[in-house]
Amino acid sequence: MDPAASGEAAAARPAPAAAEGPKQTLQLPDLGLTLEAAHDPLRPALWQRAWGAGHVLGNAVQAAVTSVSRAAPAAAPPTVLDVGAGIGIVGLAAAKANATCTVTDVEPAAVAAILANAERNGVTVHAQPMSFRDPTSYTAHAGAFNLVVGSDVLFLGDNMPHVAACTAACVAPGGVIAVCDPGRPCAADFADHLSALGFRVYQRVAHNVEFAPGCILKMARLWVAERVTESADAPVQGPHEEEPRAAMAVEILKACREQCDAREVTRPIAIDGYAYVQSK
């Protein structure tokens, strides 16, 4: 299946079959999820791994969607787009909070895994192949989502302008972008890319976060962005220090701060922390 297919075309085609071979099952009780993915220990694919940044962002997004929906019970559920989703932790966590979710990845096998995991967890999502590096693959989603999320999608420095352009194109007026990264040096300037596209960016950094029992993320860096709408409000280069205006942005930052503060590990550790790493 062509990863760059339009949203309508991808939705009309049958999903690819789930990958055969060994499976790994992940129990994520704090998110209310049980996820399964194909796993080849000799040739593991990046999308098959459960990255810690996805767990941190999934927690924050799930809490934020719940809070925003509770504050406006008569409003339609928030719409969420998850880009470069892998096995779909963030999008499925949002769907558990009753958001209307579209979950995407460039790998057709990842799309199949996302759909299988959605069924396994009793939630409904729209899943399709999409590349954040190919604008033709997300044209159909222009301005369509209240919240656009991505976790650990900046593993190459060259991804920064592509992720920024994709998320900026797909977020609705008044919507929010949230991207989480495990402190990769190549992603340090991501805020500048969003600022250049007319967004005010808020950054939070936490260290030594035990995002799941025995699993530690040495650094979690979260960017939350909202579009500058008033002509008098020029974009601020780099991270902004004030509080955001959008309720979803406020709640994501709040939930991330509370989560990371509550789960900070004070004992010495020496691990890379990007994925699920067992502490001693």
MOSULFEN-V386572 format. One record per pair of residues at least 24 apart in sequence whose ideal C-beta (glycine too) atoms are under 10 Angstrom apart, sorted by sequence separation. I is the first residue (numbers start at 1). J is the second residue. D is the distance in Angstrom with one decimal. If there is no record, write none. Layout:
I:J:D
I:J:D
This chain:
24:48:7.8
26:50:5.3
31:55:7.5
58:82:9.5
76:100:7.8
77:101:9.3
86:110:5.9
99:123:9.5
100:124:8.7
101:125:4.5
102:126:4.6
103:127:4.8
104:128:5.7
105:129:6.9
106:130:7.0
107:131:9.7
147:171:7.6
148:172:8.9
163:187:9.2
177:201:8.5
178:202:9.8
180:204:9.4
181:205:10.0
183:207:8.4
199:223:9.4
200:224:9.5
201:225:4.6
202:226:8.2
224:248:8.6
225:249:7.8
226:250:9.9
23:48:9.9
24:49:9.2
30:55:8.4
33:58:8.1
57:82:9.4
85:110:7.0
88:113:7.2
89:114:9.8
92:117:6.0
96:121:7.0
98:123:8.7
100:125:8.6
101:126:7.1
102:127:7.5
103:128:8.1
104:129:7.0
105:130:7.2
106:131:4.4
133:158:8.7
141:166:8.9
143:168:9.9
144:169:9.5
145:170:5.5
146:171:7.8
147:172:8.9
154:179:7.2
168:193:9.0
199:224:9.7
200:225:6.7
201:226:8.5
224:249:4.9
19:45:8.7
24:50:8.4
28:54:9.9
84:110:9.1
85:111:8.7
87:113:5.4
88:114:3.9
91:117:9.7
92:118:6.2
95:121:8.0
96:122:8.8
97:123:9.6
99:125:9.2
100:126:8.3
101:127:8.8
102:128:7.2
104:130:3.7
105:131:8.7
106:132:7.9
133:159:7.4
143:169:7.6
144:170:6.2
145:171:5.8
146:172:5.7
153:179:6.9
154:180:9.5
155:181:8.4
160:186:7.9
164:190:7.0
167:193:9.8
168:194:6.9
176:202:9.9
199:225:4.1
200:226:5.7
224:250:8.9
28:55:6.9
31:58:5.5
70:97:9.9
86:113:8.3
87:114:6.7
88:115:8.8
91:118:8.6
95:122:9.5
96:123:5.9
103:130:9.4
104:131:8.5
105:132:9.7
106:133:7.8
132:159:7.5
135:162:8.8
138:165:9.2
142:169:5.5
143:170:7.2
144:171:8.4
145:172:5.8
148:175:7.0
149:176:9.0
150:177:8.2
151:178:8.9
152:179:9.1
153:180:9.2
154:181:5.1
155:182:9.1
157:184:8.5
159:186:8.4
160:187:6.6
163:190:7.4
164:191:9.4
167:194:7.7
182:209:9.6
198:225:9.6
199:226:6.5
200:227:7.8
224:251:9.8
30:58:9.0
31:59:6.6
54:82:9.3
61:89:9.8
62:90:8.6
65:93:8.6
66:94:9.6
69:97:7.0
85:113:9.6
86:114:8.4
88:116:9.6
89:117:9.0
92:120:9.4
93:121:9.6
95:123:4.0
102:130:8.6
104:132:8.3
106:134:8.3
133:161:9.5
134:162:8.5
138:166:5.6
141:169:7.5
142:170:6.6
143:171:7.2
144:172:6.3
146:174:7.9
147:175:6.3
148:176:7.6
149:177:7.6
150:178:7.9
151:179:7.3
152:180:7.2
153:181:8.0
154:182:9.5
156:184:9.0
157:185:8.5
158:186:8.4
159:187:8.1
160:188:9.3
164:192:9.0
165:193:8.1
168:196:9.6
169:197:9.0
171:199:8.8
197:225:8.8
199:227:5.4
200:228:5.4
224:252:5.4
19:48:8.3
26:55:9.4
30:59:6.4
33:62:9.5
61:90:5.8
65:94:5.4
68:97:9.3
69:98:6.5
85:114:6.3
87:116:9.5
88:117:5.7
92:121:6.2
94:123:9.2
95:124:7.0
133:162:4.5
137:166:8.8
138:167:9.4
141:170:4.5
142:171:9.5
143:172:5.2
146:175:4.8
147:176:5.2
148:177:5.1
149:178:4.9
150:179:4.7
151:180:4.9
152:181:6.1
155:184:6.3
157:186:3.6
160:189:6.7
161:190:9.4
164:193:3.8
165:194:9.7
168:197:4.5
194:223:6.9
198:227:5.8
199:228:6.7
200:229:9.8
224:253:5.6
28:58:7.9
31:61:9.8
32:62:8.2
54:84:9.8
58:88:9.4
59:89:9.6
60:90:9.1
61:91:8.7
62:92:9.4
63:93:9.3
64:94:8.8
65:95:9.1
66:96:9.1
67:97:9.2
69:99:7.9
87:117:6.4
88:118:7.3
93:123:9.5
95:125:5.2
132:162:5.3
133:163:8.6
135:165:7.0
139:169:8.0
140:170:9.5
141:171:9.5
142:172:9.5
143:173:6.7
145:175:6.1
146:176:7.1
147:177:7.7
148:178:7.6
149:179:7.0
150:180:7.7
151:181:7.8
152:182:6.3
154:184:6.2
156:186:6.5
157:187:7.1
160:190:5.1
163:193:7.8
164:194:5.1
167:197:9.0
168:198:7.6
191:221:9.7
193:223:9.8
194:224:9.8
195:225:8.3
197:227:8.4
198:228:5.5
222:252:7.7
28:59:9.3
31:62:6.2
54:85:8.3
58:89:4.7
59:90:9.4
62:93:4.3
65:96:8.9
66:97:4.7
68:99:9.3
92:123:6.3
94:125:8.8
106:137:8.3
131:162:8.5
132:163:5.4
135:166:7.5
138:169:6.3
139:170:9.6
144:175:9.1
145:176:9.2
147:178:6.7
148:179:8.7
149:180:8.1
150:181:8.9
151:182:9.2
155:186:7.5
156:187:9.0
157:188:8.9
159:190:9.0
160:191:9.7
162:193:9.2
163:194:9.1
164:195:9.2
168:199:6.8
190:221:8.6
194:225:4.7
197:228:9.9
198:229:9.0
222:253:7.4
30:62:8.8
54:86:6.9
57:89:8.0
58:90:4.6
61:93:6.1
62:94:6.2
65:97:4.0
66:98:8.2
82:114:8.7
91:123:9.3
132:164:9.3
133:165:9.2
134:166:8.9
138:170:5.8
143:175:8.3
145:177:9.5
152:184:8.2
154:186:6.8
155:187:7.9
157:189:8.3
160:192:8.5
161:193:5.5
164:196:7.8
165:197:7.1
167:199:9.0
191:223:5.7
193:225:10.0
194:226:9.8
224:256:8.3
54:87:8.3
56:89:9.8
57:90:5.2
58:91:8.5
60:93:9.1
61:94:5.1
62:95:9.2
64:97:8.4
65:98:7.4
66:99:9.3
88:121:9.6
92:125:6.8
104:137:8.4
132:165:7.9
133:166:8.0
154:187:3.6
157:190:9.4
160:193:5.0
164:197:6.0
188:221:8.3
190:223:5.9
194:227:9.5
195:228:9.1
200:233:7.4
54:88:8.8
55:89:6.2
56:90:9.5
58:92:7.7
59:93:7.1
62:96:6.2
63:97:7.9
65:99:4.8
91:125:6.0
104:138:8.0
132:166:3.9
135:169:7.2
153:187:9.0
154:188:9.3
159:193:10.0
160:194:9.2
183:217:8.4
187:221:7.4
191:225:7.9
200:234:9.6
201:235:8.5
202:236:9.9
205:239:9.4
222:256:5.2
51:86:7.1
54:89:4.0
55:90:8.8
58:93:3.6
62:97:4.8
64:99:9.6
88:123:9.9
91:126:9.5
92:127:9.8
131:166:8.5
132:167:7.7
152:187:9.1
154:189:9.8
161:196:8.9
164:199:8.4
182:217:5.8
183:218:6.9
184:219:8.9
190:225:9.6
198:233:9.7
200:235:6.4
201:236:7.4
203:238:8.1
204:239:8.9
222:257:9.1
50:86:8.0
51:87:9.3
53:89:9.4
54:90:5.6
57:93:8.3
58:94:7.7
61:97:7.9
65:101:9.5
91:127:8.1
130:166:8.5
154:190:5.9
161:197:9.4
182:218:7.3
183:219:3.1
187:223:9.1
198:234:9.3
199:235:6.5
200:236:5.8
201:237:9.2
203:239:3.6
220:256:7.7
47:84:8.2
49:86:7.1
50:87:6.6
52:89:10.0
53:90:9.2
54:91:9.7
57:94:9.8
62:99:8.7
88:125:7.4
104:141:8.7
132:169:9.7
153:190:9.8
164:201:9.9
180:217:9.6
182:219:5.9
183:220:7.2
184:221:8.4
198:235:5.5
199:236:9.3
201:238:7.2
202:239:6.4
203:240:8.1
46:84:9.5
47:85:8.1
48:86:7.3
49:87:8.1
51:89:7.9
55:93:8.7
58:96:9.1
61:99:8.1
132:170:9.3
181:219:8.5
182:220:6.5
183:221:5.3
197:235:8.0
201:239:5.4
202:240:5.5
203:241:9.3
222:260:8.8
47:86:4.1
48:87:6.7
50:89:6.6
54:93:8.7
88:127:7.4
102:141:7.2
154:193:9.8
181:220:7.9
182:221:7.4
195:234:9.7
196:235:7.3
200:239:9.3
201:240:5.8
202:241:8.1
220:259:9.1
46:86:7.3
47:87:6.8
61:101:9.9
85:125:9.5
130:170:9.5
180:220:6.4
181:221:4.9
195:235:4.7
200:240:4.9
202:242:8.1
220:260:6.2
45:86:9.0
47:88:9.6
180:221:7.0
181:222:8.0
194:235:8.5
195:236:6.3
196:237:8.1
199:240:9.4
202:243:7.9
85:127:8.1
102:144:8.3
179:221:8.9
180:222:4.9
181:223:7.9
195:237:5.2
200:242:8.4
202:244:5.5
82:125:8.5
102:145:7.4
179:222:7.4
180:223:7.8
192:235:10.0
195:238:6.5
201:244:9.5
217:260:9.0
220:263:9.8
101:145:9.3
178:222:6.9
179:223:4.9
180:224:9.5
194:238:9.7
195:239:8.7
200:244:7.2
80:125:9.1
81:126:9.6
82:127:9.2
85:130:9.2
100:145:9.0
178:223:7.2
179:224:8.2
191:236:9.1
192:237:6.2
194:239:9.8
195:240:8.5
200:245:8.6
84:130:8.7
99:145:9.9
100:146:9.0
101:147:9.4
102:148:9.7
103:149:9.7
104:150:9.9
177:223:7.5
178:224:5.0
179:225:8.1
191:237:8.2
192:238:5.9
200:246:10.0
217:263:9.1
83:130:6.9
84:131:8.6
99:146:8.4
177:224:7.1
178:225:7.8
191:238:5.1
192:239:9.3
202:249:6.8
209:256:9.6
216:263:9.0
218:265:9.3
82:130:9.9
83:131:9.0
84:132:5.9
99:147:7.6
101:149:9.5
105:153:9.9
176:224:6.4
177:225:4.3
190:238:10.0
191:239:4.9
202:250:9.4
204:252:9.3
211:259:7.9
216:264:9.9
217:265:9.5
37:86:8.2
38:87:9.5
81:130:8.9
83:132:4.9
84:133:9.6
176:225:7.0
177:226:7.7
189:238:8.3
190:239:9.8
191:240:8.5
200:249:9.3
204:253:6.0
211:260:8.7
216:265:5.7
37:87:4.6
175:225:9.6
176:226:5.6
177:227:8.7
202:252:9.2
203:253:9.4
204:254:9.9
206:256:7.5
209:259:7.6
210:260:9.7
35:86:9.9
36:87:8.2
37:88:9.3
175:226:7.6
176:227:9.0
202:253:6.1
206:257:7.8
209:260:5.0
212:263:9.1
216:267:9.6
218:269:7.1
35:87:5.5
174:226:7.8
175:227:7.5
204:256:5.7
208:260:9.1
209:261:9.3
210:262:9.3
211:263:6.4
218:270:9.1
35:88:7.4
94:147:7.6
174:227:7.5
204:257:6.3
206:259:8.4
207:260:8.3
209:262:9.3
210:263:4.7
216:269:5.7
218:271:6.8
220:273:9.0
33:87:9.9
35:89:6.9
171:225:8.4
173:227:7.0
206:260:3.5
209:263:5.1
210:264:7.6
217:271:9.4
218:272:7.1
219:273:7.0
33:88:9.1
83:138:8.0
94:149:7.6
171:226:8.8
172:227:9.3
174:229:7.6
205:260:9.0
206:261:7.7
208:263:8.8
209:264:6.4
210:265:5.0
216:271:6.4
217:272:9.7
218:273:3.5
219:274:9.4
33:89:7.3
93:149:9.6
167:223:9.8
171:227:7.2
173:229:7.5
204:260:7.8
208:264:5.7
209:265:7.3
215:271:9.6
216:272:9.9
217:273:4.8
218:274:8.4
35:92:7.3
81:138:8.5
90:147:10.0
168:225:8.3
206:263:8.7
207:264:7.2
208:265:4.3
210:267:10.0
216:273:5.6
217:274:7.6
31:89:7.3
47:105:5.9
83:141:9.5
91:149:7.4
167:225:7.9
206:264:7.0
207:265:8.7
208:266:7.5
215:273:8.7
217:275:9.0
31:90:9.4
33:92:5.8
47:106:8.3
48:107:9.1
90:149:5.1
164:223:9.7
168:227:7.8
208:267:8.6
210:269:9.5
217:276:9.5
218:277:8.9
32:92:9.3
33:93:6.5
47:107:5.1
81:141:6.3
90:150:8.0
91:151:9.7
208:268:9.3
215:275:8.3
216:276:9.4
217:277:8.4
26:87:8.1
28:89:7.4
31:92:7.8
32:93:7.9
46:107:8.8
48:109:8.5
90:151:5.3
164:225:8.9
208:269:6.3
215:276:4.7
216:277:6.2
31:93:4.7
33:95:9.5
45:107:7.2
47:109:7.6
48:110:7.9
79:141:10.0
89:151:7.0
90:152:10.0
104:166:9.7
211:273:9.5
214:276:8.6
215:277:6.1
216:278:8.6
24:87:9.6
26:89:8.6
30:93:9.4
31:94:9.9
33:96:6.7
47:110:4.4
81:144:7.3
82:145:9.6
89:152:10.0
208:271:9.9
214:277:8.5
215:278:6.7
216:279:5.1
28:92:9.3
32:96:5.0
45:109:7.7
46:110:9.5
47:111:9.7
81:145:4.3
85:149:8.6
209:273:8.6
212:276:6.8
214:278:5.0
215:279:7.3
28:93:8.2
31:96:6.7
32:97:9.1
45:110:8.2
48:113:7.7
79:144:6.8
80:145:6.3
81:146:9.1
82:147:9.3
83:148:6.8
84:149:9.6
85:150:8.2
86:151:8.0
208:273:8.2
211:276:8.8
213:278:9.5
214:279:5.3
31:97:9.6
47:113:7.9
79:145:4.8
80:146:7.0
81:147:7.4
82:148:8.1
83:149:7.3
84:150:5.5
85:151:8.0
86:152:8.0
104:170:9.8
207:273:9.5
213:279:9.3
214:280:9.1
47:114:9.7
78:145:8.4
79:146:4.9
80:147:4.8
81:148:4.7
82:149:5.3
83:150:4.7
84:151:7.8
86:153:9.1
154:221:9.4
78:146:4.5
79:147:7.2
80:148:7.6
81:149:7.2
82:150:7.2
83:151:9.3
84:152:7.9
85:153:9.0
102:170:9.1
176:244:7.8
77:146:9.1
78:147:5.8
79:148:9.4
80:149:6.5
81:150:9.1
82:151:8.1
84:153:3.9
154:223:9.5
176:245:10.0
210:279:7.3
76:146:9.2
83:153:6.5
84:154:9.3
176:246:5.2
178:248:8.3
38:109:7.1
75:146:10.0
82:153:9.9
84:155:9.3
151:222:9.7
174:245:9.0
175:246:7.5
176:247:8.9
178:249:7.8
208:279:9.6
37:109:9.2
38:110:9.7
174:246:6.5
176:248:4.5
177:249:8.8
180:252:9.7
37:110:8.4
150:223:9.6
174:247:10.0
175:248:7.7
176:249:4.7
38:112:9.2
174:248:9.3
175:249:9.3
176:250:9.4
178:252:5.3
38:113:7.0
84:159:8.4
149:224:10.0
176:251:9.4
178:253:8.9
37:113:5.1
176:252:7.1
180:256:8.0
36:113:7.5
37:114:9.5
147:224:9.9
148:225:9.3
35:113:8.3
68:146:8.7
84:162:9.9
178:256:8.8
35:114:9.4
37:116:8.9
68:147:9.2
83:162:9.8
84:163:7.6
36:116:6.9
37:117:7.9
83:163:7.1
35:116:9.3
36:117:6.4
65:146:9.3
35:117:5.0
65:147:7.7
84:166:9.0
34:117:8.1
35:118:10.0
64:147:8.1
83:166:5.9
33:117:7.6
36:120:6.6
83:167:6.7
33:118:10.0
35:120:7.6
81:166:9.1
34:120:6.2
35:121:7.8
61:147:7.1
81:167:8.2
33:120:8.7
34:121:6.4
83:170:7.8
19:107:9.5
33:121:5.4
61:149:6.0
90:178:8.7
19:108:9.6
20:109:9.9
32:121:7.4
60:149:9.4
81:170:5.3
19:109:4.6
23:113:9.8
31:121:9.3
32:122:9.6
33:123:8.9
61:151:9.4
81:171:8.0
90:180:8.3
182:272:8.6
183:273:8.2
184:274:8.0
11:102:9.5
16:107:9.2
17:108:9.2
18:109:7.3
19:110:9.0
26:117:9.5
32:123:9.4
58:149:8.8
81:172:9.9
182:273:6.3
183:274:8.8
16:108:4.2
17:109:8.5
57:149:6.3
79:171:10.0
182:274:4.8
15:108:8.0
16:109:6.4
18:111:9.6
19:112:7.0
28:121:9.7
57:150:8.2
58:151:7.5
79:172:7.5
181:274:9.6
182:275:8.6
10:104:8.8
16:110:9.4
18:112:4.4
19:113:7.2
57:151:4.6
81:175:9.6
83:177:9.9
7:102:7.8
13:108:9.9
16:111:6.5
17:112:6.2
18:113:6.1
25:120:9.5
54:149:9.4
56:151:7.8
57:152:8.8
80:175:9.9
84:179:9.7
15:111:6.1
16:112:4.8
18:114:9.9
54:150:9.3
55:151:8.3
56:152:9.8
79:175:8.5
80:176:10.0
81:177:9.8
83:179:8.9
7:104:9.1
15:112:5.4
16:113:9.8
18:115:8.2
19:116:9.9
53:150:9.3
54:151:3.8
78:175:9.0
10:108:9.6
15:113:10.0
18:116:5.3
53:151:4.6
54:152:6.2
78:176:9.4
80:178:9.6
15:114:9.0
16:115:9.4
17:116:10.0
18:117:9.8
52:151:8.9
53:152:4.3
54:153:9.7
147:246:9.4
15:115:5.4
51:151:6.3
52:152:8.0
53:153:9.0
146:246:9.1
3:104:9.2
10:111:8.4
15:116:9.0
51:152:4.3
53:154:9.4
147:248:5.7
3:105:8.4
4:106:8.7
51:153:9.7
53:155:10.0
146:248:6.6
147:249:9.1
3:106:4.6
49:152:9.0
149:252:9.0
3:107:7.5
51:155:9.2
3:108:7.1
147:252:8.2
1:107:9.9
2:108:9.1
46:152:8.8
1:108:4.7
1:109:10.0
3:111:9.2
68:176:9.9
46:155:7.4
1:111:8.0
1:112:9.9
15:127:7.1
64:176:8.8
15:128:8.6
16:129:8.5
15:129:9.5
64:178:8.4
11:126:6.7
13:128:8.8
61:176:10.0
10:126:9.2
11:127:9.3
12:128:10.0
13:129:9.2
10:127:8.9
11:128:6.1
61:178:6.6
10:128:3.8
60:178:7.4
7:126:8.4
9:128:8.9
10:129:5.7
61:180:9.3
155:274:8.7
8:128:9.6
9:129:9.9
10:130:7.4
60:180:7.8
7:128:6.4
57:178:6.5
6:128:9.2
57:179:7.9
58:180:9.0
152:274:7.3
5:128:7.6
7:130:7.8
57:180:3.8
152:275:8.8
5:129:6.3
6:130:9.4
56:180:5.6
57:181:9.4
3:128:9.3
4:129:7.8
5:130:8.2
55:180:9.2
56:181:9.9
3:129:4.2
4:130:7.9
5:131:9.9
53:179:8.9
54:180:7.3
56:182:8.7
1:128:9.1
2:129:7.1
3:130:6.8
4:131:5.8
10:137:8.5
53:180:4.4
1:129:5.6
3:131:4.9
52:180:9.1
53:181:5.7
54:182:9.7
2:131:9.7
4:133:9.2
5:134:9.9
11:140:9.3
51:180:9.1
53:182:4.9
3:133:9.4
4:134:4.5
6:136:7.6
7:137:8.5
10:140:8.9
51:181:9.6
52:182:6.0
53:183:9.0
3:134:7.3
4:135:9.1
5:136:8.9
6:137:7.3
7:138:7.8
9:140:8.7
51:182:7.1
53:184:9.3
2:134:9.8
4:136:5.4
5:137:6.7
6:138:8.9
7:139:8.3
8:140:6.1
4:137:4.0
6:139:6.7
7:140:3.6
3:137:6.4
4:138:9.1
6:140:4.9
7:141:5.9
2:137:8.5
4:139:9.9
5:140:9.5
6:141:9.3
7:144:8.8
60:204:9.4
56:206:8.0
59:211:7.5
56:209:6.4
58:211:9.2
59:212:9.9
55:209:9.1
57:211:9.9
56:211:5.3
53:209:9.9
55:211:4.5
56:212:9.9
52:209:7.6
54:211:9.2
55:212:6.1
52:210:9.7
53:211:8.7
52:211:5.2
51:211:10.0
52:212:8.0
55:215:7.8
60:220:9.7
64:224:9.6
56:217:6.5
50:212:8.7
55:217:7.9
60:222:7.2
52:215:6.6
57:220:8.5
52:216:7.8
53:217:7.0
56:220:4.9
60:224:9.0
50:215:8.8
52:217:3.8
55:220:9.5
56:221:9.7
57:222:7.0
51:217:8.9
52:218:8.9
53:219:9.4
56:222:7.4
52:219:9.6
53:220:6.4
52:220:7.3
53:221:8.3
80:248:9.7
53:222:8.7
78:248:6.9
72:247:8.4
71:247:6.9
68:246:9.4
68:247:5.4
67:247:8.1
68:248:5.5
71:251:8.9
30:211:8.7
31:212:9.4
67:248:8.9
30:212:7.5
68:250:9.1
28:211:9.6
29:212:8.9
30:213:9.5
64:247:8.5
65:248:7.8
67:250:9.0
68:251:5.8
28:212:6.9
29:213:9.2
64:248:5.7
67:251:4.7
68:252:9.4
27:212:8.9
64:249:8.4
66:251:8.6
67:252:9.5
26:212:8.7
27:213:9.8
64:250:8.3
65:251:8.2
61:248:8.9
64:251:3.6
65:252:9.1
67:254:8.2
63:251:6.9
64:252:4.4
67:255:7.7
63:252:8.0
64:253:8.6
66:255:9.1
61:251:9.2
64:254:7.8
65:255:9.7
60:251:8.3
61:252:6.4
63:254:8.1
64:255:5.4
60:252:5.0
63:255:3.8
64:256:8.9
60:253:7.9
62:255:8.1
63:256:8.7
60:254:8.5
61:255:7.9
57:252:8.4
60:255:4.2
61:256:9.2
63:258:8.1
59:255:6.7
60:256:4.1
63:259:7.7
59:256:7.7
60:257:8.8
57:255:9.9
60:258:8.9
56:255:9.9
57:256:7.8
59:258:9.5
60:259:6.4
56:256:6.8
59:259:5.1
60:260:9.1
59:260:9.4
57:259:10.0
56:259:6.8
55:259:9.7
56:260:7.2
59:263:9.2
56:263:8.9
53:273:9.8
55:275:9.8
52:273:6.5
53:274:7.7
54:275:9.4
55:276:8.3
52:274:6.5
53:275:9.2
51:274:6.3
52:275:6.1
51:275:5.4
52:276:6.9
49:274:8.6
50:275:6.5
51:276:8.2
52:277:7.9
49:275:5.1
50:276:5.4
49:276:7.8
30:259:9.0
46:275:9.8
44:275:9.7
30:263:9.8
26:276:7.7
24:276:9.8
